[in-house]
Amino acid sequence: MIERAGTKAGSIKTCLTMPKNNFSLYVLNDVAIIKKHLVDDPFEYKTSSELLSEVTSANRKTIEKAFKEIYGCGIKTYQLKQRLQQSKLILKEGMTIKQAAAKCLYKTQSTYCKAFKKEFRMTPTEWLNIISKETTRKMSGSEMSWEAAYGPKKTNDGTIR
C-alpha cells in the first residue's frame, strides 16, 4: 500500500499493484513502452528480439521477466496474441485468410489457422461465418421500411400508396 501524497496515517490509502520482484522504474517504464508498441502496431517489428533491441537497452532477461510477471505471458506470446487479434479486423475488412496469414507473418495459411484456432477456439472460416451471420442479422433488424423512414410513397400522379 502506498499512501497518497498529503494524507495522514490511517486515512484513505491507494492500493498499487506491484510485481513480486522490485523492478526499477526504468524497467517498468520500458515494459510499458514495449506493451504500447505491441498494442499500437503488432506488425511493426518482425520479432520480439527486434522490438527489444530497438526500444530498450536494459537487460533483456529482466525486461522479459518483468513483462511476464505484469501481463501474464512473455513478450513473444503477447505479440502473437495481438497479431491474431488484429487479424480479426483484417479479415472483417475483407482480406482473405491467406492474406491475413501473410500479414501476421505466418509462413503458411495452415500454421496461421492453427494459431487462430488455438487462440479463439475456432478457425478463421468459422469466425468469418459467425461475423457474416451477425452482420446479416443486424442489417435485417435495423432496416426500416420506406414508410417508417420517409412516410408514405407518392406516385408520379400525386397519389399516395
Secondary structure, DSSP 8 states (H G I E B T S, - for coil): -B--TT--TTS--B-----SS---HHHHHHHHHHHHHHHH-TTSSSSHHHHHHHH--S-HHHHHHHHHHHHSS-HHHHHHHHHHHHHHHHHHTT--HHHHHHHTT-SSHHHHHHHHHHHHSS-HHHHHHHHHHHHHHHHHHH---HHHHH-S-B-TTS-B-
